[in-house]
Amino acid sequence: MSRAVALITGGTSGLGLATAQRLREDGMRLVLLGRSRERGEEAVALLGGEAVFVPGDVVVEGDVERAVEAAVDQGALRTVVNCAGRAHAARVVSRSGPHSLKDFMEVIEANLLGTFNVVRLAADAMAANEPVSGERGVIVNTASIAAFDGQTGQAAYAASKAGVAGMTLPLARDLGPLLIRVVTVAPGLFDTPAADVLPADKKAELAGLVPHPRRWGGAEEFAELVLHILRNPMINGETIRLDGGLRLPAR
């Protein structure tokens, strides 16, 4: 039987890299898709050379096709974790005028269109797998609690992540007959390189909003949830909040 392969987008840093590390420990082969060759090389080195890096963008059809092909070359593509995405903040109307339509479209493209692009191409490859324990593959997408609690200035970001959450059930229904599950994780505050732009006092202030545990999440906790999703066949068509009970305030 072919060894299981996981394709992780945004797998060169943050939540994606932590997930790659955890899945490697679980015995999977890894293919990482990312835009930075430098980060890709660093991630492969961190993983002990036990990963293939494919440079590319999730919104480019050819790039994702190459990543899927690389995964199939390694064995059987049975897991996809979509962690690639773009953060953004801008008010709808500010002193500089109305929100940039170009920026809005780029955020939707990166977070929603990119996720769907990976899902459709990866699912097509998964459909050729021989079933193992009653399924051919699992796709885990990443939304955000902003999908439900979008703050001031998050119209574009919240819309893109709400789209990811909103398509979870129909994707699961579409792919269920192919024995492929689709699940979305909606993280709250997670201590990744993307959060390093915030000063320490602001990070502490935000941590104080989390009911329990009153801290930022660790990327390894996201990875553990992904692993549990892969192991539990009854989790399907659901968006799981991973946020310590946090509900974002307006600002």
C-alpha positions in Angstrom: 0.0 0.0 0.0 1.3 3.5 -0.9 2.4 5.6 2.0 0.1 8.4 2.9 1.0 11.9 1.7 -0.1 15.2 3.1 -0.2 18.4 1.0 0.1 21.5 3.2 -0.4 25.0 1.7 1.3 27.7 3.7 3.3 24.9 5.1 6.6 26.8 5.5 5.7 28.8 8.6 3.2 29.3 11.4 0.2 26.9 11.6 1.1 25.1 8.4 4.7 24.3 9.5 3.5 23.1 12.9 1.0 20.9 11.2 3.7 19.5 8.9 5.9 18.7 11.9 3.1 16.9 13.6 2.0 14.9 10.6 5.6 13.9 9.9 5.7 12.5 13.5 2.6 10.5 12.6 4.5 8.9 9.7 3.2 10.9 6.7 5.2 12.1 3.7 4.9 15.8 3.2 4.6 18.2 0.3 4.7 21.9 1.2 3.3 24.6 -1.2 4.4 28.2 -0.5 5.5 31.4 -2.3 8.9 31.9 -0.6 11.7 29.6 -1.8 13.8 30.7 1.2 11.2 29.8 3.7 10.6 26.6 1.8 14.2 25.5 2.1 14.3 26.4 5.8 11.1 24.3 6.4 12.5 21.3 4.6 15.7 21.5 6.6 13.7 21.8 9.9 11.8 18.7 8.8 15.0 16.8 8.4 14.7 16.8 4.7 11.6 14.6 4.9 9.5 17.0 2.8 9.2 18.2 -0.8 8.8 22.0 -1.3 6.9 23.2 -4.3 7.1 27.0 -4.9 3.8 28.5 -5.9 0.6 30.4 -5.2 -2.7 28.7 -4.3 -4.5 31.0 -6.7 -2.5 29.8 -9.7 -3.9 26.7 -11.2 -0.6 25.4 -12.6 1.2 25.8 -9.3 -1.4 23.8 -7.4 -1.4 21.2 -10.1 2.4 20.8 -9.7 2.0 20.5 -6.0 -0.7 17.8 -6.3 1.4 15.9 -8.9 4.4 16.1 -6.5 2.2 14.6 -3.7 0.9 11.8 -6.0 4.5 11.0 -7.0 5.3 10.5 -3.3 2.5 8.0 -2.6 -1.2 8.4 -2.1 -2.5 12.0 -1.4 -4.8 11.4 1.5 -4.5 14.6 3.4 -4.7 18.3 2.5 -4.4 21.1 5.0 -5.0 24.6 3.6 -3.1 27.1 5.8 -2.2 29.6 3.1 -3.9 33.0 3.4 -3.6 36.7 3.7 -4.5 39.1 6.5 -5.9 42.5 5.9 -7.4 45.5 7.7 -9.0 48.6 6.3 -12.1 50.5 7.1 -14.8 50.7 4.4 -14.5 54.5 4.5 -11.5 56.3 5.9 -9.8 59.6 5.6 -8.1 58.4 2.4 -11.5 57.5 0.8 -13.4 54.3 0.2 -11.9 50.8 0.7 -9.8 49.7 -2.2 -11.8 47.4 -4.4 -8.5 45.9 -5.6 -7.4 45.1 -2.0 -10.8 43.5 -1.3 -10.6 41.3 -4.4 -7.1 40.2 -3.6 -8.0 39.1 -0.1 -11.0 37.2 -1.4 -8.8 35.6 -4.1 -6.0 34.6 -1.7 -8.2 33.2 1.1 -11.4 31.9 -0.6 -10.6 31.3 -4.2 -7.2 29.9 -3.3 -8.7 27.5 -0.8 -11.3 26.3 -3.4 -8.6 25.9 -6.1 -6.6 23.6 -3.9 -9.7 21.6 -2.8 -11.0 21.0 -6.3 -7.6 19.8 -7.7 -6.6 17.8 -4.6 -10.1 16.1 -4.4 -9.8 15.1 -8.0 -6.5 13.3 -7.2 -7.9 11.8 -4.0 -10.8 10.3 -5.9 -8.4 7.8 -7.5 -7.2 6.5 -4.2 -8.1 3.0 -2.9 -10.3 3.5 0.2 -8.6 2.9 3.5 -10.9 2.3 6.5 -13.8 3.6 4.4 -12.3 6.8 3.1 -10.1 8.1 0.4 -9.0 11.4 1.9 -9.5 14.3 4.3 -9.3 18.0 3.5 -8.9 20.5 6.3 -9.4 24.2 5.5 -8.5 27.2 7.7 -11.0 30.0 8.4 -10.9 32.3 11.4 -13.2 33.4 14.2 -13.3 36.7 12.2 -15.7 34.8 9.9 -18.3 35.1 12.7 -17.0 38.0 14.9 -15.4 40.3 12.3 -14.0 43.4 13.8 -13.9 47.0 12.6 -11.7 47.1 9.5 -12.1 43.4 8.7 -14.8 43.5 6.0 -12.5 41.9 3.4 -10.8 39.4 5.7 -14.1 38.4 7.5 -15.9 37.9 4.1 -13.1 35.7 2.8 -13.0 33.5 5.9 -16.8 33.4 6.1 -16.7 32.1 2.6 -14.4 29.3 3.6 -16.7 28.4 6.5 -19.8 28.6 4.3 -18.6 26.3 1.7 -17.5 23.6 4.2 -20.8 21.7 4.3 -21.6 21.8 0.6 -18.0 20.6 -0.1 -18.5 17.8 2.3 -21.8 16.9 0.7 -20.3 17.0 -2.8 -17.3 14.9 -1.9 -18.9 12.5 0.5 -19.9 10.0 -2.2 -16.2 9.9 -3.1 -15.4 9.0 0.5 -13.6 12.4 1.1 -14.2 14.4 4.2 -14.0 18.2 4.4 -13.6 20.1 7.7 -12.7 23.7 8.6 -10.9 25.0 11.6 -11.5 28.6 12.7 -8.6 29.7 14.9 -8.7 32.5 17.4 -5.5 34.2 18.6 -2.5 32.1 17.7 1.1 32.9 18.3 2.6 32.6 14.9 5.1 34.8 13.0 2.1 36.8 11.6 1.4 38.0 15.1 5.0 39.3 15.7 4.1 42.7 14.2 2.1 43.4 17.4 3.8 45.0 20.4 4.0 42.9 23.5 1.5 45.1 25.4 -1.1 44.7 22.7 -0.6 41.0 22.6 -1.1 40.8 26.4 -4.2 42.9 26.1 -5.7 40.6 23.5 -4.8 37.5 25.6 -6.8 39.0 28.4 -10.0 38.8 26.3 -9.8 35.0 26.1 -12.0 33.4 28.8 -9.8 30.3 29.3 -7.0 29.6 28.8 -6.1 33.3 29.0 -3.3 33.3 26.5 -2.6 33.0 22.8 -2.8 29.6 21.3 0.3 27.7 20.2 0.6 26.5 16.6 1.1 23.0 17.9 -2.4 23.1 19.4 -3.8 23.8 15.9 -1.7 20.9 14.6 -3.1 18.5 17.2 -6.7 19.4 16.2 -5.8 18.7 12.6 -4.5 15.3 13.6 -7.6 14.5 15.6 -9.8 15.4 12.6 -7.8 13.1 10.4 -8.3 10.2 13.0 -12.0 10.8 13.7 -14.1 9.8 10.7 -17.3 11.3 12.2 -16.0 14.8 12.0 -17.2 16.1 8.6 -18.8 19.2 7.1 -18.2 21.2 10.2 -16.3 24.4 11.1 -14.6 24.0 14.5 -13.7 27.2 16.5 -10.4 26.9 18.2 -10.3 30.0 20.3 -10.5 29.3 24.1 -14.1 30.8 24.1 -13.0 34.1 22.6 -15.6 36.3 21.0 -14.0 39.3 19.3 -15.2 42.8 20.3 -16.0 45.3 17.7 -12.5 46.7 17.8 
